[in-house]
Amino acid sequence: MAKAPAPFAPFEWLIAWRYLRAKRATGGVSAMTWISLIGITLAVFALVATLAVRAGLRADFVDAMLGGNAHIELRYLRVQEDGQPPDATIRNYEEILPRIEAVPGVADAAPLVRAQVMGSFRGSNAPADVYGIRQSDLLEYPLVADAESRDGTLERFDEGMALGSQLAAQLGVGVGDRVKLISPDGARTPLGITPRISAYEVVYIFSTGQPFMDQSRVYLPLAEAQSFFNRDGAVDQIDLRLRDPETLDPVVRGLREAAGERAYSWTWKDRFGGMLRALELQDNAIFIVLAILVLIAALNIVSGLIMLVKNKGRDIGILRTMGLSQGSVLRVFFLCGAWVGTAGTAFGILLGALFAANIDSIYWLVNTITGNGVDDLEGRGFIFPSAVLMPGDVLAAATLSLALSWFITFFPARRAARMNPVEALRYE
């Protein structure tokens, strides 16, 4: 008794390949194959390209948020000791800084004084958020040190202050002007607390493109901020920048041991968690919508296979009478559909990768065709995100496309396998 051939034997691949290359004379099967291939390719391309743009938008958002802010803010719980007012400042920061910087994953630790003041210049007033920071630490914030546009220099930071461009415009100040900072938390006198007022020279004006920074942010040298806000020998918090901002949990656990029991952490994901969750929900919704598009494209494979089975009825009858099993016939037509789905998936991923790699050129092309100025739109607050091709997104797109195209191919292939050879040959 002859041994049955192994599944997906070479002859099954050969027959499937010959059917895929069928001429138009056999009923237009080749045209349907091309339509199915193009449909899958475009659907996968749309999925990959959209996921790349969404990943780029998230990356741009994170870069913008973290370019001028800490990855982790380390603070102390408020306590009351020896009849003193409740205090949440960190007084032993010089002692714990080396321990914090030794925690794996920490790139920089910056002691910081924070407070709200009123800025005043020649009758113009505006609220401001003051950050007292060391010059070397401020240079570690690329959104400030390498701002989109800047006036002045941070080399003279220890001689004055730096402030955001929109705040400077609101006050009507430029580099070299002296701005008064008015703090309600001033000196205690028998008549009560008197406001503290001090003037500082503007040595640096920065524009980050982030309104929440440009409208209110002021940087003072740490020693000056400690003196102005009555923080002698203390800071309000320690800002940490990590080598990998996405890896937070191991660092947070290490900080608890290094900083003591009073310490607690506030991470950038805690601060912007709502926005990140909104982006994640949008990503899921977009993926579902585009998955439906891939499913519709996969249905073209079914149409092509149904036509192929109908046109190859005589061939199926002959193959069955020659001894080909139902399983072999099923695998032949399954390979026909799987080839189309696999090739379309590969081409779609390739086009998506090219799209992501050339997103700037695509923006330029669209700008050239439509005549809308990208720079002008960006100046009005419109965002043109970059495209980041994440391996997980590519894997998800490929898995979805292959699963749908292979699964849906099974049904017309099974119909071909169950075809009665006598009926197939009766009218031939």
N, C-alpha and C positions, 0 to 999 in steps of 0.2 A: 504493500500500500504506500502510495507516494506521500511524502511528508508535506504538510501544509506550509506555505510560505509564511515567513515572519511578518508581523504587521509593518506597514509602511516599507514594503520591499521596494527595491529599485524600479521594478516594472510599474508599480503603482505611481511613483513620482513621474516616470516617463509618460504614462498615459495622461496624467493630470496636466503635465506641461504641454502636451500636444493639444489637449482640449482648450487650454487657455490661449493658444496661438491660432485658434480656429479662424478661418477666413470669413469674410462677409457673406460669401455664398452659402454658408451653413445657417444663415438666419440672423446675422448681426450680433453673434455672441461676442466677437472681439470688441465691437463698439461698446457693448454693455460692460465688458471687463474694464475698458478704459474709463467709462463713466464711474464705475464703482471705485476704481483706484483713485481717480481725481477727487471724488467725494470724500473718501476716507482721508486722503492727504490734506485737503483743505480743512476738514473738521479738526484733525489732530493739530494742524498748524495753528488754527484759531485758539484751540485750548492751550497749547504750549505758549504761544505769544501772549495771551491774556494773563496766564499765570506768571509769566516772566515780568510783565509790566506791574502786576499787583505786588510781586516780591520786590521789585525795584521801588515802588511807592512806599512800601513798609521800610525798606532800607534807608531811603531818603528821609522818611519821617524820623526814624531812630537816629540817624546821623545829625539831623537838625536839632532834635531834642537833647542829644548828648554832647553836641559840639560845644555848648556853653553851660552845661550842667553836670553834676556829679552822677556817676553810676550808682553809688551808694552814699547816703548821708548817715553818718554815725552821730547819734545824739545821746544825751543822758536823761534819765528820768528825774523829774523835779523832786527834791527832798528838802527838808527843813532841819537844820542842825543848830544847836546852841542858841536857840532863841532868835536866829537870823531869819530874814525873809526867805520864802521858798526859792531855791536856786536850782537851775537846770544847766548851768554852765559847766564846761569841762576845764578844771583848773590844773590838772596834771597832764595836759596834752603833750608837753615836751617829753614826758616820761613814757607815755604810751605810743607815741608816733613810731618809734623804731619797732615796737612789737607789731603794730598794725601793718607797717610796710613789709614785715617779714612773713605775713600771711600769704600762702600760695595764691597767685592770681591777682594780687594787688600791684598795680603799676605805680601809683602815686597817691599820697595822702596829704591833704591840704587843710590845715586848721583855718577856721572861718568864723568871722563875726558877721551876723546878719541883723538888720534893723530897717524900719521904715522911717523916712524923713520927708521933709518938704524942701524941695530945691527952689531957690529964689535968685533972680538976676534982673535988676533994673525994673522991678515992678511985676515981672512975670513969675508965676509960681506953678509948680507941678509936683505931684507926689513921686517919690523915688524909692526903690529898693536898694539899699546899700549892702555891698558885700565887701567886708574887710578881708584881704587876701595877700599873701606874699607874692612878690613879682615873679619869682621862679615858678610858682604854682599857676599863676594866671597865664603864663606862656604855654602851659600844657593844654589849654582850652582852645582848640583850633578855630572854633566859630568866632572867638574874640581876637585871638592873636593873629589869625590869618583871615580876617573878616572880608566880606565881598568888597567893601569899600571902607577906607579908613583915612583919618587925618591925624597927624601927629605921630608920636612914637611911644611905645611902651618902655623904651630905655630910660625915660624920665618918670616912670610910674611912681617911684618912691618920693617924687617931689610934688605930686598933685593927685589927680584922679582921672579915671576914664569913665565915659558914659555913652549910652546909646544914641544913635543919630536922631531918632524921632524925639527923644527927650531933649537933646540939644537944640533941635529946631523949635520945640515948644517953648523953651526958655529963651531962645534967640542968642545962644552962645556959640563961640568958636574956640579953637585951640588958643590958649593964652589968656582967656577970660577967667575971672575968679567968681565962682558960684558959691552962694551961701547955702549951707545945709542946716536946717532947723529941726532939732529933735525935741519932742516933748519930754523925754526922759532925761532931764538935766540934773543940775545940782540940787541937793536938798538943803533948804534954808528954814529958819523959824517961820517964814511966811508960806512955806510949802515948796513944791518942786518948781524950779524955774526952767524954762526952755533953754537948751544949749544951742548956741549958734557959733558956727565956724565957717570960714571961707577957704576954698581950695582952688588952686589953678587947674584948669582943664588942660591935660597934656595929651589926651588921646580920645578920639571920637570914632566909634565903630558902627558899622551897619551889617547886621547878620542876616537880614531878610526875615527874621522872626519877630513879629510885632511885640510879643510878650517880653522880649529882651530889649529891643530898640526903644520901646516907649518908656521904660522905667528903670533899667539896670544902671547902677553906678558902682564902680569899683574903687575902693580906697586901700592904701597900704595897710597891712594888718596892724602894725604898731599904732598908726594914727587912728584906726577904727577902734582899737581897744581903749585908747585914751578918750576919744570922743563919746563913746557909749558906756563909759564906766565899766569896762571889762578888763581891768588891770590884771595881767597874768592869767587870763582865762579866754576861752573862745566859746561860741554857741554850738558849734558842731565841727566835725571833721569830714570833709568831702573826699571820697575815694574814687579813683578811676581804675578800671580793671583792664587787664590784657584782653579778656574776652567778655564783653558786657552781657552776653547771653548766659554765661555760666555764673549764676548768682548764689545758689544754695550752698556750695562748699565754702565760698568766701564768707557768707553770712555766719555760718557755723564757726568758722575760725575767728571771726571778729568778736564773737561773744566771749571766747576764751582769752583773747588778747586785750580787750578793753575793759573787762570787768562786769560785775553783775548789773550795774546801773545802765549799761549801754544797751541801746536798741538801734535797729537799722531800718532805714526807709529807702527802698530801692527805686530805680527808675521805672521798673514795671509796676510798682505800687503807685507811682505818681501818674503814669500814663496808661494804666491798665485798662481804663474804659475805652480809650482810643484803640488800643491794641486788640481788645475783644471785638470792637466794631469792625476793624479791618479783617479779623478772622472770620466773623459771620458773613461779611461781604464776599470773602474768598470762597467760603463754602457754597453760598448761593450762586456765585458765578460758575463754580465747578459743576454744580448740578445742572444749570442751564446749558452749559457747553457739553455736558455728558449726553443730554438729550439730542444735541446737534450731532454728536458722534453716532448715537443710536440711529438717527435718521439716515446718516450716510451709510451705516452698516446695512440698512435695509436694502440699499441698492445691490449689495452682494447677493441677497436673497433673490431679487428680481433676475439678476444675471444668471444665477445658478438654476432657477426654475426654467428659464429659457434654454439653458444648456442641457438640462435633463430632458426637456421635451424634444430638442433637436437631436439628441444622442440616444434616443430610445432604441433605434435599430442596433447601434453599437453596444448598448447595454445588453440587449437580448443575445447578441453574438458572443459577447464576453461571458455571459452566464452559461450559455450552452457549451462553451469551451472549458468550463470548469471553474470560472472565477466565482468566489463565494460572495455572499451578501456583504460580509465585512470588508472585502477588498473593494467592492463597488462603492460602499459608503466612504472608505478612506480616500478613494480617487477623487470623488467630488468634494469631500471635506478639504483635501489639499488644494483644490481649485480655489475655493473660497478663502482658505487660510492664507494662501499665497497673496491674494489680493489685499487682505486685511493687514498682513505683515508688511508687505511692501509699502502700502499706503501709510502705515504707522511710521515706518522708517523715514519715508520722504517728508512726512509732516513734521517729525521731530527735527529733521535737518533744516527745513525751512524756518521752523520756530527758533532754532539756534542761530541761524543767520540773521533773523529779525532782531533777536536780542543783542547780537554782537554789533549790529549796525543801526541801533535805534536813533542815534543822533543824525545819521544821514537820512533816515526816514522822516524825522521831524523837519529837516532842511528841505526835503523833497515836497512834503505837504505844504510847507510854508511858501515854497517857490510856486507851486501850482495855485494855491488859494490866494496868495498875496497878503496873508495876514502876518504881521510881524511877531515872531516868537518872543523877541526881547521886549516888545511893547506889552504883550500879554503877560509875560512873567513879571513885568513891573507893576501890573495891575493886580497881582496876586494869583494868577492862574499858574497851575503846576504842570510841568511836563516831566513826568517821572522817568527815571532810568529803567532799564530792563535787566533783571538779574535772573539768570537761568539756574534754578536750584535743582540739584540731583533728585530730591524727593518729588518735585513737581514733574520732572521728566519721567520718573518711574511711575508716578500715578497716572499720567496721560498715556504712557505706553501700556500699562496694565489694563486700564479701562478700554482702550481701543482694541487690544488683542483679545481681551475677554469677550467683549461684545461681538466682534467679527467672527471669532472662532465658535462662540456659542450659537450664534444665529445661523451659521453655516451648517450646523449639524442637521437641521430639520429638512431642507431640500436634499441634502446628501442621503438622509435616511429614506426619503421618498424614492430616490433613485435605486437604493439598495433593495427596496421591497417591490420593485417593479417586476411583474411576471414576465419571464422571457417569451413565453408563448404569445401573450397579448402584445408584447413589444414587436414581435416579428410577424404577427398575423397579417397586417396590411402592408407589409414591405414587399 
